[in-house]
Amino acid sequence: MTNRRTFLAASLLVGGVAIAPATAAYATSQGRLTLPPPTGEYPVGTVDLHLIDRSRPNPWPAGPPYRELMVSLWYPAARTTHFPRTPHMLPGAAAHFGSAAGAGSTLYGIPAGAIDFAATRTSGHRGAPIARHRRPFPVVLYSPGAGDPRTWETTVVQDLASRGYVVVTIDHTYDASEVQFPDGRVVEGLLNQLFEEAQQPEDFQRLASTIFDARLADTRFVLDRLAALNRGSSAFSGALDLSRTGMFGVSAGGLTALRAMGEDSRIRAAIDIGGSIESPLIPDVLALWPVARHGLAQPFMFMGYPGTDHHQTPSWQLLWQNSTGWRVDLQLKGASGEDSYKDAVPLIPQIARQLGLPDSFVTRIIGSIDPARAVDTERKLVAAFFDKWLRGRDGHELDGPSPRFPDVTFVS
């Protein structure tokens, strides 16, 4: 790619940090990984849903004429005996993710085929019945970064579910690195190809507009389908409290979460993890993120890293100044970018150990954070935000610096 294309691809896909391929030798047997178990009181269930929106044309130059998505519901389970633990990624998606063309190799430099991502088991039990409580559970939507699959934040997602949330993760088809459908099809992402084909600033503007327009429409469609699921005769009937709906995402997913909240009143609180819209290749970045001009009355949280906060990032600064609702801006000390908040944090150090890769491989991707403490801190802060604004439970974790969170900087 040209330098200009590389810069935009890096900005949207990996937060502006280009990762060089790993070159160390590795064992021929595939490495296997583990995810941290959730910390809440509930066991976790999960199901995948194949959603088809025939009222909306497919916005991408491939596939069927209608829009189809895969989403996963993660939820508090009533019981899990006899319900198997679900894999981190389905076999076809995992094989692509870990291939030379997949996000694992292209974004992180993991040697192609070195890791069996399908062998990793989550704490979610496929098809387990949802728990029934005194009142329905609040709902949180998750939108991944551009080029990421919906599975790449499972550590936080399954932890939220164990704390009593129904978490809905969305794969934005043709944007995600790959999506596996129930019939076994694996649909590959188109972003790398389309970045290569873009030539002029207006090409990049159109491409970025397609990304965000599709994500916003996907979000509205998923909310509609959740409402139908909740009022129908499904296993989730009456279990979702959609009057208490939040959303979060990483990178483009975080931008999607805040813009969606600004345009859809069904979303009551949102978190943007590392998502900033700045790019010198796009003539009108605020056309993609008009929420910065309009501001928000609803509560939101920024989770950034050095160089990305509401003082140094123009779009975040504009949104901060134009908003009237509660808001907080914080970051993990030692974070290097958006990957300091993804499943990369618990998994990249394991990959490095198993493949004999140097410490620099790890720090280049996730920074100098302590992985176990970073996972614990992120999960607690995300839960504290949604507890405060969807449940009315304020543990004061987000009031400011605290000995409870020595690795967190509050940007005042």
N, C-alpha and C positions, 0 to 999 in steps of 0.2 A: 504494500500500500504506500501511497505518498505520505509524507510527514503530516499533511493536513488531515488526511483520512485517519491515520493512526491516532492522531490527537483526539478527534471526535469519538472514534470507537472506544478509546481508553476512557474518555470523559464519561460516556454513557454506560459503559460496561464494567469498568473496574475503577471508577473514581479517579481517573487521571493517572493511575499508577500502572505502568506497563511492566509485566512480569516476564523475566527472561526464562527460557526453558531450562529445566534441570538437566545436567549432563553427567551426573555421577552414575556409576554402574549400580544395578540393583538385582536382587534375586529374581530368578525366573518365576517362582511361585507367586501368585497374587497375594498382596497384603490384605488383611481384614481389619476393620475399624470398629470402634464402639462409640456410641453417643452417651453423654451424661444422662442418668435417669432423672425424671422430673421430681420435684420436691413437694408438690401439693398433696392434699389429703385424699384425692380421688385416684383410682386407677383410670387409665385412659383407653378410650375406644376410638376407632377411626373407620371411615368409609370413604370411598372414592365415588364421585358422581360425574357422569358424562352429560354435559348440558349442550343443547342445540338451540340456537336462536335463529329460526327461519325467517324472522321478520327483518333481519339485519344482514346485508351482504357482507361477505368476507372482505375485509379491507386490504388483505395482502395478495400479492400476485401469484398465488398458488392455492391448491386445495379446492374444496367444494365451494359452491356459490354462497353458502350460508356460513354463519359463524358457529364454530363448535369449540367447547372448552372442556378441560378437566379441572375439577376442584376436589379438594379433600376436606372432610369435616373431622375435626379432632374434638373430643368431648369427654366430660366426666362419665365414666362407665359404671353401671350398676354391678356388674360382675364380669370377670374376664376368663374364668375357667373354660377350657375347651375352645377358646377363641385365640388363634395364633397371633403372634406378634408380627406386625407388618414390616416389610423391608424399607430401608431408607429410600431406595429408588427401585422401581420395577425393573425386571431384567433387561428389557430392550432399551429403556431410558438410561439405565446404569451403564450398559455397554457403550452407548453413544457418548455419554458424559465423560467416560474414561478413555475414549478413543482419541486418535490424533486430531479429529475434527471437533471434539467435544469441549465443553467449558473447562473440565479438569485440566486438560493439557494446554489449551490455548490461553486460558486466563492465569493458571497457576504454575504452569511448567511441570506438571506431574507427568512422568514418562507414560506414554500411551500403553494401556493394558496392564499397568503395574498394580492397580488396586481393583479389587472386586467390590464395587460400590453396592451391588445388589446383595452382598452377604451381610452388610451392616443391618442389624435389627433395631428398630425403634422400640419405644415403650408403649406404642399404640397397638391395641388388640383389634384386628380386623373384624368388623361386624358385631362387636360386643354391644349389648343393649345400653342405651343411654340411661343414666341415673335420673330418678325423679325426686325433686326437691320441693320445699315449701312453695317456691315460686320458680318460674322458668329461668334458665341461665342467660346471662348477657352474652352477646355475640361480638366477636372481633374478626375482621377480615384482614388477610395478609396478602400484599402484592410484592412480588420479588423484584430485584433489580433487573434492568434490561439485560437480556441474555442469560439470566439465571432461571433455573427450574424452581417450582414452588416448594420443592423439598429442601432447599439450601438454607432454611432457617428453622429446621425441625426442632432443634434444641430448645429454642424459646417457645415455639408453638406448642409442643407437647407439655411443656411446663405450665403454660397458661391454662391448657385444658385440665391439667391435674389440680389446678386451683379453682376450678368451677366456671370455666368459660367454654363456650362453643367457638372454636377457631376455624375459620374457613380460609384455606389457602388456594390461590388462583394461579393457574398456569395460563399466561397470555399467549395463545398459540401463534407460532411463527415469530414471536418475540423471544419466548423461552428457548433455551439452547436445544431442548427436545421435549416432546410430549408423547407419552405412550397412551394409546386409547384401548378400550376393552377388547377390541378385536385383534389386538397385537400390533397395530400400526404404530410406528414411531415417526412422528412428524418433526423434522429438523427445523431449527430456527433459520430465519432468513437475514438476520441483521448483518452478519459479516459480509454476505454477498451484496446486500444493498448499500452498505458503506463503501464497498469497493467500486460500485457502479456510480455512486454520486460524484459529480464533477464541480458543480457550482454551488454557491451559498444557498440559492433557492432550492436546490436538490436536497441539501441537508435540512432546510427548514421544512420541506414537505415530508421528508422521512420522519423527522422528529414529531411533526404534527400527527402523522399516522400512528406513531407509537402511542402518544398520549391520548388521542381521540379514541383509539381502540381500547386502551386501558380504562378510560372513563366509562365507555359504553359497556365493557365487560363488568365493571363494578356495579353499575345500575342493574344490569341483567341478573347478576348473581343475587343482589338484594331482592329483586322481584321473585326469583325462584325460591329463595329462602322463605319468603312470606307465604308462597304457595305450599311449600313443604310443611310449614308450621301449622297452617290451617287445614291441611288435608288429612288423609288417613294413614300417613306414613309412620314409621317408627319414631319420627321426631315431632309428631303432631303435639302442639302445645308446649314443647320443651324449650323453645327459643323465645327469649324476651327481646324482640327487635326494637322495642322502644329504648333499649340500652345497647346500642350498636356503636362500636369503635372500629378504627382501622389503623394499621401501621404497615410500614414497608421500608425496604432498604434501597438507597439510591433512587432510581426512577420509580421504584415502588413507594418510597417515602414522599416523593413529589406527587405521585398519584393519590396517595392517601389525603394529603392536605388539599389538593385541588378538588378531589371528590367531596370532601367535607364542605368546601366552599360552595359547591354546586348542588349538593343533595342533602337536604335537612335530615335524612334518616341517619346520617353519621353524626354522632354527638361529640366525639373526641378522637384525636389522631396524633400519630407519632411519625416524624420524618427522620429516618436514620441515615445520615450522610448524603441525602439527596439535594444537590444544588443544580440549578438550571444553566449556570454560566458556561458559555462556549463561544469563542471568537468566530467560529464557523457558521453560526446561526444568526442571521441579521436581526431577528426580533424574538429574543428569548422569552420576553414577558407575554407574547402572544400564546406561548405554550403553557404559561403558568400565570394566568390573569389573577389568581388568588392573591399574588403579591401586591397588586395594585388595589384590590378590593379590601384586603384584610379579612380577619376572622373574628367572629364574636365567640366562637366555641373554643374550648381549651385545646392547646397543642403543645407538643414537646419536640425540640430539636435534640438529636444525639449526634454530635459531630466529632471532629478530630482536629489536631493543630492546623490552622489555616482555614477551617470551615466553621464559622460561627456567625452570630447575627451582627457582629461588628465588621468582620472581614469579607463576608460573602454578600454581594450587593442584593441578590434576590431575597435572602434571608433577612437582611437589614430592612428592606422595603416592607416585607410582610410583617416584621416585628413592629415597625413604626405605625403601620396602618391598621393593626389589630387592636381590638378593645377587650378581648377575652383573656383569661388566665393563660400564661405561657411560661416555659422554662427552657433554657438552653444549657446543655451539659455535654461533657465528653469524658471518655476514659483516658487517663494518663497513660501515655505510651502507645496509644492507638496510632496506626499508620494510615488508615483510610477506612472505607466502608467494610472491607473484609475483616476488620477487627470486631465486627458485630454479627458475623454470619457463622454457619456451621464450619467454616474454615478454622475458627478458633480452636474447637476441640479436635478437629480432624487433621489439620496440616501438621501439627507436631507429631502425631502418630505416624503419618505418612513419612515424615522425615526420618523418624527412628527406624521404621521398617525397611526403608530403602537406602539407609545410610547416607542421607543428604545432610549438608552442613547446616549449622545453626542459622547462617545467613539466609538460607532458603525460607526458614520460618519467619524470621524478623522482617524480611522483605515483604512478606504477605500480610502478617497480622501485627507487626510492630513489636515493641518490647514489652507488651503486656504479659502478665502471668496468665496463661490460658484458663486455669481452673478458677482463679479469682475473677477474671473478666467475664466468664460465663455466669458465675454466681451473681455478679453485680448487674449485668445486663438483665438477667431474668427478674431480679428483684425490682429493678427500676421500671421496667415495662409493666410488671404486675402492679406496682405501686401507682403508676399513672392511671391504669384502667380501673383499679380498685377505687381510686379517689373520684373519678369522673363517671364511672358507670355503676358503681355500687355505693357511693357515698361513704366509703371507708378510708379515712385519711390517717395513715400512719406517720405522716410528716416527713417521709423520706425525701420528698422533693422540695422541702422548705429552703434548703441551702446546705453548705458544707457540713459534714457530720463525720464523727469518728466511725460510724457504721459503714461509711463508704470512703475509705481513705484514697481510693484510686479514681475518684470522680472530681472533676473540676466543674463548678457552676460558673457559667459566663454571665456576669451581671451587666 
